[in-house]
Amino acid sequence: QMQLVESGGGSAQPGGSLRLSCLMTETVFVSMAWYRQAPGKQRELVASISRGGTPTFYADSAKGRFTISRDDAKNLVYLQMNSLKPEDTAVYYCDKASGNRWPWGQGSQVTVSS
């Protein structure tokens, strides 16, 4: 069964950058996405990427600051996050962009504060 392993989170100051990685334990060619869940809020879609790398989609909150990419040879999906804001603080997860989701991974905590 597919397992998703997120990493790369941590603490950053406002304006800083972090790069998240999502390792998939199986090779798949489906659209993938990053989601996030802040305390007390529902999980929301941040960005998605189609098979082959294009097209991509970004939530309004991520446009111009985040970049999603993938390396199918390594079974990895990335989320480069620049110009971080305190409101980006959340646990970040990767999963399919649509259809039946795989079991959620443990997520990667991102905390943005001064």
N, C-alpha and C positions, 0 to 999 in steps of 0.2 A: 504494500500500500504506500502511496506517495506520502513522503514526509517533507515538510517545509521547515528550513532552519534559517531564521533571520539573525543577522548580526550587524555590528557597526554602529549601533546607537551609543548614547552616552550623554554627557553634559556639554553644552555649548553656550556661549554668550550671545546675546542678540547681535545679529549681523554675521555670526559665524557660519561654519559649514560642517556638515557631516555626510558621510556616504554609507548608505545601508546596502547590505547584500542579502540575497535570498538564494539559498542553495536548495535545489530540488533533488531528491534522491533518485528520480527516474527521468529519463529523457522524454520530453513531451513537446509538442508543437501546437500550443494553444495560446490564446491571448492571456497575458498575465497582468496582474495589477498589484498596486500597493494600497493598503487601507490603513486607517489609524483610528484609535479609540482613546479619547481624552477622558479623564475622570468624570463620571456622571453623565457622559454623553454616549450616543450611539456610535457604532463603528461607521466610518464614512470612507468613501472612495477618494483616494488622493490622485492617482495616476494609473493609466493602463497602457499596455503596449501590445500590438498585434504580433502574430507570427511573422517572422522575418524582420521585425523591428519597426515597421511602419504600417499604419499610422499610429500615433500616440494620442492620448487624451489626458487632459489635466483639469482637475477641479479649479474653480476660480481662485481658491486660496493658494494654489500651488503654481499657477501660471507665472512664467517669467523668473521663478526662483528654483523650481525643482526640475530635474531631468531624469526620466526613466529610460533605462536601456537594458539590453539582455545579451548574453553570450551563450547561445544554445550549445556550443561545443563543450562548455563547462557546466551546463545546467544552472546558470546563474542569472538572476535578475537584480538590477541595481536601482537605487534611488539616490541621486546626488541632490543634496539639499543645501542651497546657498541662501544668504540673507535671512537666516533663521530669525523667527519671532517667538516671543513667549507663547503665543497661541498655537505654535507648532508642537508644544509639549503634549506627548501622547505615547501610547504603545503602538508601534508600527508593525503591520502584518503583510505578508504577501499571500496571494492565492489566485485562482483563476479569475479572469475578468468577468466571466458570465457562466451560466449553467450551474450544475451541481458542484458545490465547493468541495475541496479536499478538507480533511480535518485541519483546523487552524494550528499553526506552529505556536511556539512560546512567545513570539513577538520580540521586538527590540525597543527598549525604552529610550525615548529621546526627551531630554529635559533642557529647555532653553530659559536661562535666567541670568541676571547680572549679579 
